[in-house]
């Protein structure tokens, strides 16, 4: 039983698949956070530019 536990721990210690998944999750969360922040900061300017463009168009 002890050998089974030790071999399982050694196998899990050398398994990098879970780490890669965590890294992808962190990168995705960071990208989403930056995207939301950028849209929040630029939202007013984008709205103003679209309004100005709509006003400048002939009827």
DAURNOR-V611790 format. One record per residue. N is the residue number from 0. SS is DSSP state (2 for helix, 1 for strand, 0 for the rest). D_FIRST is the distance of its C-alpha to the first C-alpha in Angstrom with 2 decimals. Layout:
BEGIN
[[N/SS/D_FIRST] [N/SS/D_FIRST]]
END
This chain:
BEGIN
[[0/0/0.00] [1/2/3.79] [2/2/5.44] [3/2/5.15] [4/2/6.43] [5/2/8.74] [6/2/10.00] [7/2/10.74] [8/2/12.53] [9/2/14.39] [10/2/15.45] [11/2/16.71] [12/2/18.45] [13/0/20.44] [14/0/21.28] [15/0/24.90] [16/2/25.87] [17/2/25.36] [18/2/27.42] [19/2/30.18] [20/2/30.39] [21/2/30.74] [22/2/33.42] [23/2/35.32] [24/2/35.23] [25/2/36.64] [26/2/39.29] [27/2/40.31] [28/2/40.63] [29/2/42.70] [30/2/44.94] [31/2/45.57] [32/2/46.39] [33/2/48.82] [34/2/50.41] [35/2/50.98] [36/2/52.40] [37/2/54.73] [38/2/56.00] [39/2/56.55] [40/2/58.52] [41/2/60.54] [42/2/61.04] [43/2/64.39] [44/2/65.74] [45/2/64.77] [46/2/66.41] [47/2/69.54] [48/2/69.77] [49/2/69.38] [50/2/71.99] [51/2/74.38] [52/2/73.92] [53/2/74.58] [54/2/77.68] [55/2/79.03] [56/0/78.90] [57/0/82.13] [58/0/82.34]]
END
